[in-house]
């Protein structure tokens, strides 16, 4: 029987793990998909990334908490990173959806205090995994915990509480989650990806000189210019006939 496991660092299940959000953003791939990527998936991830990056970069205590409905589709080839750890995925493409909810106070405290622990309330992750050519549902409940030191992620626990689905998929995910929480098999790359997102990616994409910030500014300028060409300039008002005649007679 082929070995079955998850990639490093659990990139196939990041939507629900490690507080869900940060690792989703860190797991970009250009690989081809068997599962079709639904319309709006990338736009929703980008929108949520913008929200959390605004919190990370601004560090403002006042404002709304983070709430995003996210979905991420992974190609099989992007889920094979665990081979370097002696583990292989063994299934096909996967897609997970999760409602991400994080307290603004928690996010700011994690970035500004010397020590802070973010405890994400238990939440459900709904997935579809291509197994033997068929799409099979997988449902999980996770309650991730992250410890921060001096503004950087230091430790992370997946805390997989429940999983339902095909037996071999359940065994794969459960084993990997336990290995991570007890032995830290994927711990270092997972922590690295979270910190890279917080301290590099947000600034590079959403900072004052970030690529996405500039792209939005350029798009706004184009729309403003297009609107200006559509609206004709105001016409000069002509004098009423009576006033025009009076002006002629006075000459």
GIDAFEN-V852875 format. One record per helix or strand of 3 or more residues. SS is the DSSP state (H for helix, E for strand). FROM is the first residue (numbers start at 1). LEN is the number of residues. If there is no record, write none. Layout:
ss->SS from->FROM len->LEN
ss->SS from->FROM len->LEN
//
This chain:
ss->H from->11 len->3
ss->H from->21 len->6
ss->H from->41 len->18
ss->E from->66 len->9
ss->H from->76 len->4
ss->H from->81 len->5
ss->E from->94 len->9
ss->H from->104 len->9
ss->E from->115 len->5
ss->E from->123 len->9
ss->E from->134 len->9
ss->E from->145 len->5
ss->E from->152 len->6
ss->E from->160 len->5
ss->H from->167 len->17
ss->H from->187 len->20
ss->H from->211 len->20
ss->H from->241 len->9
//
